[in-house]
């Protein structure tokens, strides 16, 4: 999927022999609800307000990262399945 994201101008997603979506990566990502992912691994000290709220609940953040939807997220949302090798 990463290679398709880097190299393809247009992408077609096919499920059971039918085209379910096609377009640029940006257009396909826009098919998903607008959201970014936030991954939090709990442990350690806290600095931001959200993290303070977690701490108040007894959680400790060990790792925090964020990201945007990618082609695999679009594929999963449209087909309900992970890409097979």
C-alpha positions, -999 to +999 in steps of 0.1 A: +000+000+000+028+024+008+043+019-027+009+027-043+006+059-021+041+070-032+040+061-069+004+062-082-014+093-095-047+075-094-058+045-074-087+020-080-100-001-051-117-033-063-137-056-040-150-089-053-144-078-089-163-045-086-147-011-085-158+005-052-137+037-054-112+054-076-093+087-076-062+103-062-050+093-027-063+127-014-097+121-029-099+086-015-089+097+020-117+124+018-142+095+015-135+088+052-150+109+080-126+138+088-104+125+117-069+119+127-057+090+148-042+095+182-022+066+197-014+068+234+008+044+253+003+050+290+031+055+316+056+084+325+050+121+333+023+142+317+024+178+302-007+186+281-043+191+293-056+159+278-027+140+293-035+156+327-070+144+325-057+109+318-034+112+348-063+123+370-080+090+360-049+071+371-033+066+337+003+074+328+013+081+291+043+061+279+041+070+242+020+095+221+018+097+183-007+110+158-014+104+121-038+108+092-058+082+074-038+063+047-047+040+018-050+010+040-076+028+062-096+037+031-094+001+018-106-013+052-134+012+054-147+005+019-143-033+019-144-042+055-113-063+051-075-060+055-054-063+024-042-098+018-006-106+009 
